[in-house]
Amino acid sequence: MAYQVVSKKSGKTYYLHSREQVLRNGHKVTLYYFSTQIGDGALDALPNGYVVTESERTGLPILKKKR
């Protein structure tokens, strides 16, 4: 089952996804994003060292590194 977060503001459910992106300089980075539908790249758990917060203005979930 994909990792899910329910928005406190809108009540919508968002699912965590990731994908690999190659930058112009050749470095590979992992991009994390939330979607309202489960698709390719859905993750079962939060990555280590990250925490989910919610934008107060829009209610969208945001993935941030722990401090």
Gaussian input, Z-matrix of N, CA and C with variables (Angstrom, degrees):
# hf/3-21g

backbone

0 1
 N
 C     1     B1
 C     2     B2     1     A1
 N     3     B3     2     A2     1     D1
 C     4     B4     3     A3     2     D2
 C     5     B5     4     A4     3     D3
 N     6     B6     5     A5     4     D4
 C     7     B7     6     A6     5     D5
 C     8     B8     7     A7     6     D6
 N     9     B9     8     A8     7     D7
 C    10    B10     9     A9     8     D8
 C    11    B11    10    A10     9     D9
 N    12    B12    11    A11    10    D10
 C    13    B13    12    A12    11    D11
 C    14    B14    13    A13    12    D12
 N    15    B15    14    A14    13    D13
 C    16    B16    15    A15    14    D14
 C    17    B17    16    A16    15    D15
 N    18    B18    17    A17    16    D16
 C    19    B19    18    A18    17    D17
 C    20    B20    19    A19    18    D18
 N    21    B21    20    A20    19    D19
 C    22    B22    21    A21    20    D20
 C    23    B23    22    A22    21    D21
 N    24    B24    23    A23    22    D22
 C    25    B25    24    A24    23    D23
 C    26    B26    25    A25    24    D24
 N    27    B27    26    A26    25    D25
 C    28    B28    27    A27    26    D26
 C    29    B29    28    A28    27    D27
 N    30    B30    29    A29    28    D28
 C    31    B31    30    A30    29    D29
 C    32    B32    31    A31    30    D30
 N    33    B33    32    A32    31    D31
 C    34    B34    33    A33    32    D32
 C    35    B35    34    A34    33    D33
 N    36    B36    35    A35    34    D34
 C    37    B37    36    A36    35    D35
 C    38    B38    37    A37    36    D36
 N    39    B39    38    A38    37    D37
 C    40    B40    39    A39    38    D38
 C    41    B41    40    A40    39    D39
 N    42    B42    41    A41    40    D40
 C    43    B43    42    A42    41    D41
 C    44    B44    43    A43    42    D42
 N    45    B45    44    A44    43    D43
 C    46    B46    45    A45    44    D44
 C    47    B47    46    A46    45    D45
 N    48    B48    47    A47    46    D46
 C    49    B49    48    A48    47    D47
 C    50    B50    49    A49    48    D48
 N    51    B51    50    A50    49    D49
 C    52    B52    51    A51    50    D50
 C    53    B53    52    A52    51    D51
 N    54    B54    53    A53    52    D52
 C    55    B55    54    A54    53    D53
 C    56    B56    55    A55    54    D54
 N    57    B57    56    A56    55    D55
 C    58    B58    57    A57    56    D56
 C    59    B59    58    A58    57    D57
 N    60    B60    59    A59    58    D58
 C    61    B61    60    A60    59    D59
 C    62    B62    61    A61    60    D60
 N    63    B63    62    A62    61    D61
 C    64    B64    63    A63    62    D62
 C    65    B65    64    A64    63    D63
 N    66    B66    65    A65    64    D64
 C    67    B67    66    A66    65    D65
 C    68    B68    67    A67    66    D66
 N    69    B69    68    A68    67    D67
 C    70    B70    69    A69    68    D68
 C    71    B71    70    A70    69    D69
 N    72    B72    71    A71    70    D70
 C    73    B73    72    A72    71    D71
 C    74    B74    73    A73    72    D72
 N    75    B75    74    A74    73    D73
 C    76    B76    75    A75    74    D74
 C    77    B77    76    A76    75    D75
 N    78    B78    77    A77    76    D76
 C    79    B79    78    A78    77    D77
 C    80    B80    79    A79    78    D78
 N    81    B81    80    A80    79    D79
 C    82    B82    81    A81    80    D80
 C    83    B83    82    A82    81    D81
 N    84    B84    83    A83    82    D82
 C    85    B85    84    A84    83    D83
 C    86    B86    85    A85    84    D84
 N    87    B87    86    A86    85    D85
 C    88    B88    87    A87    86    D86
 C    89    B89    88    A88    87    D87
 N    90    B90    89    A89    88    D88
 C    91    B91    90    A90    89    D89
 C    92    B92    91    A91    90    D90
 N    93    B93    92    A92    91    D91
 C    94    B94    93    A93    92    D92
 C    95    B95    94    A94    93    D93
 N    96    B96    95    A95    94    D94
 C    97    B97    96    A96    95    D95
 C    98    B98    97    A97    96    D96
 N    99    B99    98    A98    97    D97
 C   100   B100    99    A99    98    D98
 C   101   B101   100   A100    99    D99
 N   102   B102   101   A101   100   D100
 C   103   B103   102   A102   101   D101
 C   104   B104   103   A103   102   D102
 N   105   B105   104   A104   103   D103
 C   106   B106   105   A105   104   D104
 C   107   B107   106   A106   105   D105
 N   108   B108   107   A107   106   D106
 C   109   B109   108   A108   107   D107
 C   110   B110   109   A109   108   D108
 N   111   B111   110   A110   109   D109
 C   112   B112   111   A111   110   D110
 C   113   B113   112   A112   111   D111
 N   114   B114   113   A113   112   D112
 C   115   B115   114   A114   113   D113
 C   116   B116   115   A115   114   D114
 N   117   B117   116   A116   115   D115
 C   118   B118   117   A117   116   D116
 C   119   B119   118   A118   117   D117
 N   120   B120   119   A119   118   D118
 C   121   B121   120   A120   119   D119
 C   122   B122   121   A121   120   D120
 N   123   B123   122   A122   121   D121
 C   124   B124   123   A123   122   D122
 C   125   B125   124   A124   123   D123
 N   126   B126   125   A125   124   D124
 C   127   B127   126   A126   125   D125
 C   128   B128   127   A127   126   D126
 N   129   B129   128   A128   127   D127
 C   130   B130   129   A129   128   D128
 C   131   B131   130   A130   129   D129
 N   132   B132   131   A131   130   D130
 C   133   B133   132   A132   131   D131
 C   134   B134   133   A133   132   D132
 N   135   B135   134   A134   133   D133
 C   136   B136   135   A135   134   D134
 C   137   B137   136   A136   135   D135
 N   138   B138   137   A137   136   D136
 C   139   B139   138   A138   137   D137
 C   140   B140   139   A139   138   D138
 N   141   B141   140   A140   139   D139
 C   142   B142   141   A141   140   D140
 C   143   B143   142   A142   141   D141
 N   144   B144   143   A143   142   D142
 C   145   B145   144   A144   143   D143
 C   146   B146   145   A145   144   D144
 N   147   B147   146   A146   145   D145
 C   148   B148   147   A147   146   D146
 C   149   B149   148   A148   147   D147
 N   150   B150   149   A149   148   D148
 C   151   B151   150   A150   149   D149
 C   152   B152   151   A151   150   D150
 N   153   B153   152   A152   151   D151
 C   154   B154   153   A153   152   D152
 C   155   B155   154   A154   153   D153
 N   156   B156   155   A155   154   D154
 C   157   B157   156   A156   155   D155
 C   158   B158   157   A157   156   D156
 N   159   B159   158   A158   157   D157
 C   160   B160   159   A159   158   D158
 C   161   B161   160   A160   159   D159
 N   162   B162   161   A161   160   D160
 C   163   B163   162   A162   161   D161
 C   164   B164   163   A163   162   D162
 N   165   B165   164   A164   163   D163
 C   166   B166   165   A165   164   D164
 C   167   B167   166   A166   165   D165
 N   168   B168   167   A167   166   D166
 C   169   B169   168   A168   167   D167
 C   170   B170   169   A169   168   D168
 N   171   B171   170   A170   169   D169
 C   172   B172   171   A171   170   D170
 C   173   B173   172   A172   171   D171
 N   174   B174   173   A173   172   D172
 C   175   B175   174   A174   173   D173
 C   176   B176   175   A175   174   D174
 N   177   B177   176   A176   175   D175
 C   178   B178   177   A177   176   D176
 C   179   B179   178   A178   177   D177
 N   180   B180   179   A179   178   D178
 C   181   B181   180   A180   179   D179
 C   182   B182   181   A181   180   D180
 N   183   B183   182   A182   181   D181
 C   184   B184   183   A183   182   D182
 C   185   B185   184   A184   183   D183
 N   186   B186   185   A185   184   D184
 C   187   B187   186   A186   185   D185
 C   188   B188   187   A187   186   D186
 N   189   B189   188   A188   187   D187
 C   190   B190   189   A189   188   D188
 C   191   B191   190   A190   189   D189
 N   192   B192   191   A191   190   D190
 C   193   B193   192   A192   191   D191
 C   194   B194   193   A193   192   D192
 N   195   B195   194   A194   193   D193
 C   196   B196   195   A195   194   D194
 C   197   B197   196   A196   195   D195
 N   198   B198   197   A197   196   D196
 C   199   B199   198   A198   197   D197
 C   200   B200   199   A199   198   D198

   B1=1.4515
   B2=1.5176
   B3=1.2842
   B4=1.4625
   B5=1.5309
   B6=1.3419
   B7=1.4611
   B8=1.5251
   B9=1.3346
   B10=1.4620
   B11=1.5169
   B12=1.3350
   B13=1.4598
   B14=1.5160
   B15=1.3308
   B16=1.4589
   B17=1.5216
   B18=1.3245
   B19=1.4577
   B20=1.5205
   B21=1.3164
   B22=1.4659
   B23=1.5238
   B24=1.3165
   B25=1.4601
   B26=1.5281
   B27=1.3412
   B28=1.4682
   B29=1.5315
   B30=1.3353
   B31=1.4572
   B32=1.5166
   B33=1.3355
   B34=1.4672
   B35=1.5184
   B36=1.3305
   B37=1.4586
   B38=1.5195
   B39=1.3337
   B40=1.4628
   B41=1.5226
   B42=1.3352
   B43=1.4576
   B44=1.5244
   B45=1.3326
   B46=1.4626
   B47=1.5258
   B48=1.3321
   B49=1.4651
   B50=1.5212
   B51=1.3323
   B52=1.4596
   B53=1.5235
   B54=1.3351
   B55=1.4697
   B56=1.5173
   B57=1.3174
   B58=1.4630
   B59=1.5239
   B60=1.3233
   B61=1.4627
   B62=1.5167
   B63=1.3271
   B64=1.4576
   B65=1.5236
   B66=1.3215
   B67=1.4561
   B68=1.5253
   B69=1.3050
   B70=1.4677
   B71=1.5182
   B72=1.3316
   B73=1.4647
   B74=1.5262
   B75=1.3267
   B76=1.4505
   B77=1.5201
   B78=1.3253
   B79=1.4561
   B80=1.5249
   B81=1.3438
   B82=1.4595
   B83=1.5246
   B84=1.3304
   B85=1.4554
   B86=1.5264
   B87=1.3131
   B88=1.4525
   B89=1.5190
   B90=1.3188
   B91=1.4523
   B92=1.5245
   B93=1.3328
   B94=1.4575
   B95=1.5180
   B96=1.3362
   B97=1.4531
   B98=1.5242
   B99=1.3288
   B100=1.4603
   B101=1.5205
   B102=1.3324
   B103=1.4531
   B104=1.5225
   B105=1.3323
   B106=1.4609
   B107=1.5253
   B108=1.3366
   B109=1.4602
   B110=1.5231
   B111=1.3252
   B112=1.4616
   B113=1.5232
   B114=1.3364
   B115=1.4547
   B116=1.5160
   B117=1.3320
   B118=1.4588
   B119=1.5204
   B120=1.3117
   B121=1.4485
   B122=1.5144
   B123=1.3322
   B124=1.4617
   B125=1.5312
   B126=1.3296
   B127=1.4601
   B128=1.5288
   B129=1.3392
   B130=1.4547
   B131=1.5272
   B132=1.3405
   B133=1.4622
   B134=1.5174
   B135=1.3302
   B136=1.4636
   B137=1.5214
   B138=1.3234
   B139=1.4597
   B140=1.5298
   B141=1.3226
   B142=1.4654
   B143=1.5158
   B144=1.3347
   B145=1.4589
   B146=1.5119
   B147=1.3281
   B148=1.4602
   B149=1.5273
   B150=1.3207
   B151=1.4618
   B152=1.5279
   B153=1.3387
   B154=1.4637
   B155=1.5238
   B156=1.3306
   B157=1.4588
   B158=1.5250
   B159=1.3195
   B160=1.4552
   B161=1.5260
   B162=1.3035
   B163=1.4539
   B164=1.5300
   B165=1.3266
   B166=1.4634
   B167=1.5285
   B168=1.3164
   B169=1.4654
   B170=1.5247
   B171=1.3495
   B172=1.4679
   B173=1.5239
   B174=1.3189
   B175=1.4592
   B176=1.5151
   B177=1.3373
   B178=1.4586
   B179=1.5284
   B180=1.3334
   B181=1.4693
   B182=1.5272
   B183=1.3416
   B184=1.4620
   B185=1.5125
   B186=1.3199
   B187=1.4601
   B188=1.5137
   B189=1.3438
   B190=1.4568
   B191=1.5149
   B192=1.3348
   B193=1.4564
   B194=1.5227
   B195=1.3443
   B196=1.4708
   B197=1.5033
   B198=1.3158
   B199=1.4610
   B200=1.4855
   A1=109.47
   A2=116.94
   A3=122.52
   A4=110.18
   A5=115.31
   A6=120.84
   A7=108.40
   A8=116.51
   A9=119.93
   A10=111.50
   A11=114.33
   A12=123.29
   A13=107.03
   A14=116.40
   A15=121.01
   A16=108.12
   A17=116.88
   A18=122.70
   A19=110.07
   A20=116.14
   A21=120.67
   A22=110.80
   A23=116.91
   A24=121.10
   A25=112.52
   A26=116.47
   A27=120.00
   A28=113.48
   A29=117.61
   A30=120.92
   A31=113.91
   A32=117.77
   A33=121.70
   A34=110.31
   A35=115.85
   A36=122.48
   A37=109.29
   A38=115.92
   A39=122.68
   A40=109.42
   A41=116.90
   A42=123.46
   A43=109.32
   A44=115.60
   A45=121.67
   A46=110.81
   A47=116.08
   A48=123.91
   A49=109.65
   A50=115.88
   A51=120.98
   A52=109.12
   A53=114.38
   A54=119.82
   A55=108.17
   A56=115.53
   A57=122.54
   A58=108.67
   A59=116.09
   A60=121.67
   A61=108.13
   A62=117.12
   A63=121.98
   A64=107.76
   A65=116.08
   A66=121.36
   A67=110.66
   A68=116.48
   A69=120.85
   A70=112.46
   A71=117.02
   A72=120.12
   A73=112.23
   A74=118.48
   A75=122.50
   A76=115.03
   A77=118.21
   A78=120.68
   A79=110.15
   A80=115.38
   A81=120.98
   A82=108.72
   A83=116.03
   A84=121.72
   A85=108.53
   A86=115.88
   A87=121.66
   A88=108.42
   A89=116.37
   A90=122.31
   A91=108.86
   A92=116.68
   A93=122.61
   A94=108.24
   A95=116.73
   A96=121.02
   A97=110.23
   A98=115.39
   A99=121.74
   A100=109.17
   A101=115.65
   A102=122.34
   A103=108.73
   A104=116.60
   A105=120.15
   A106=112.06
   A107=117.27
   A108=121.43
   A109=109.85
   A110=116.29
   A111=121.11
   A112=107.98
   A113=116.58
   A114=121.06
   A115=110.55
   A116=116.10
   A117=121.06
   A118=109.55
   A119=116.31
   A120=120.83
   A121=114.30
   A122=118.66
   A123=121.03
   A124=109.21
   A125=116.24
   A126=122.20
   A127=110.65
   A128=116.03
   A129=121.01
   A130=112.80
   A131=117.53
   A132=121.24
   A133=109.96
   A134=114.69
   A135=120.05
   A136=109.85
   A137=118.65
   A138=120.48
   A139=109.67
   A140=116.72
   A141=120.75
   A142=110.48
   A143=115.78
   A144=120.78
   A145=114.84
   A146=119.03
   A147=122.28
   A148=110.66
   A149=115.37
   A150=122.35
   A151=108.11
   A152=117.05
   A153=121.86
   A154=108.94
   A155=115.71
   A156=122.50
   A157=107.59
   A158=116.07
   A159=119.93
   A160=109.34
   A161=116.12
   A162=121.25
   A163=108.24
   A164=116.61
   A165=120.04
   A166=111.85
   A167=116.11
   A168=120.53
   A169=112.16
   A170=116.80
   A171=120.27
   A172=113.86
   A173=118.27
   A174=121.44
   A175=113.63
   A176=118.15
   A177=121.18
   A178=110.33
   A179=117.09
   A180=119.44
   A181=111.01
   A182=115.48
   A183=122.45
   A184=107.47
   A185=116.71
   A186=122.27
   A187=108.85
   A188=117.11
   A189=121.88
   A190=110.34
   A191=115.58
   A192=120.60
   A193=109.26
   A194=115.61
   A195=119.75
   A196=109.25
   A197=116.99
   A198=121.73
   A199=109.80
   D1=135.86
   D2=-178.35
   D3=-71.73
   D4=147.66
   D5=177.68
   D6=-66.91
   D7=129.83
   D8=-176.95
   D9=-128.06
   D10=151.68
   D11=177.92
   D12=-133.11
   D13=135.21
   D14=176.65
   D15=-102.87
   D16=126.13
   D17=-179.82
   D18=-67.67
   D19=131.60
   D20=178.01
   D21=-72.45
   D22=-28.91
   D23=-176.62
   D24=-80.75
   D25=-48.69
   D26=-174.46
   D27=-103.08
   D28=-20.70
   D29=-177.78
   D30=82.04
   D31=3.02
   D32=178.96
   D33=-76.82
   D34=151.97
   D35=177.34
   D36=-99.62
   D37=132.12
   D38=179.07
   D39=-120.65
   D40=143.03
   D41=-178.00
   D42=-114.40
   D43=138.24
   D44=-177.57
   D45=-82.41
   D46=132.90
   D47=178.58
   D48=-129.39
   D49=162.64
   D50=172.89
   D51=-144.22
   D52=158.27
   D53=174.21
   D54=-155.05
   D55=154.18
   D56=177.77
   D57=-89.62
   D58=136.61
   D59=178.75
   D60=-127.93
   D61=133.55
   D62=176.11
   D63=-97.62
   D64=122.65
   D65=-179.99
   D66=-80.05
   D67=169.49
   D68=-179.04
   D69=-60.15
   D70=-32.42
   D71=-179.45
   D72=-83.32
   D73=3.02
   D74=176.13
   D75=95.35
   D76=-9.42
   D77=179.08
   D78=-72.44
   D79=144.58
   D80=176.82
   D81=-101.61
   D82=134.77
   D83=176.75
   D84=-129.13
   D85=153.99
   D86=176.60
   D87=-101.99
   D88=124.53
   D89=178.06
   D90=-101.75
   D91=132.70
   D92=177.17
   D93=-111.45
   D94=138.24
   D95=179.52
   D96=-152.44
   D97=160.27
   D98=178.27
   D99=-108.36
   D100=143.60
   D101=178.75
   D102=-136.92
   D103=154.96
   D104=178.88
   D105=-80.47
   D106=-9.48
   D107=179.24
   D108=-125.91
   D109=149.05
   D110=176.26
   D111=-79.56
   D112=128.73
   D113=-179.20
   D114=-140.69
   D115=-164.84
   D116=177.08
   D117=-62.39
   D118=137.13
   D119=178.68
   D120=88.94
   D121=9.10
   D122=179.25
   D123=-65.90
   D124=137.44
   D125=-178.90
   D126=-102.35
   D127=145.57
   D128=179.65
   D129=-84.81
   D130=-20.22
   D131=-177.54
   D132=-149.00
   D133=164.25
   D134=175.05
   D135=-67.24
   D136=142.79
   D137=173.87
   D138=-66.86
   D139=149.83
   D140=178.66
   D141=-60.60
   D142=137.56
   D143=177.64
   D144=85.18
   D145=9.11
   D146=-179.65
   D147=-120.62
   D148=155.32
   D149=177.90
   D150=-138.80
   D151=149.95
   D152=-179.32
   D153=-98.77
   D154=130.72
   D155=172.49
   D156=-123.20
   D157=174.30
   D158=-179.51
   D159=-128.56
   D160=135.68
   D161=176.76
   D162=-67.48
   D163=125.60
   D164=-179.62
   D165=-66.49
   D166=-34.01
   D167=-175.98
   D168=-75.66
   D169=-47.01
   D170=-173.99
   D171=-102.70
   D172=-21.64
   D173=-177.28
   D174=81.78
   D175=6.22
   D176=-179.94
   D177=-81.37
   D178=142.13
   D179=177.62
   D180=-73.21
   D181=147.21
   D182=-179.87
   D183=-131.27
   D184=135.12
   D185=176.55
   D186=-96.83
   D187=122.32
   D188=-178.94
   D189=-125.68
   D190=152.39
   D191=174.31
   D192=-74.12
   D193=142.02
   D194=175.77
   D195=-68.91
   D196=148.17
   D197=176.72
   D198=-101.60

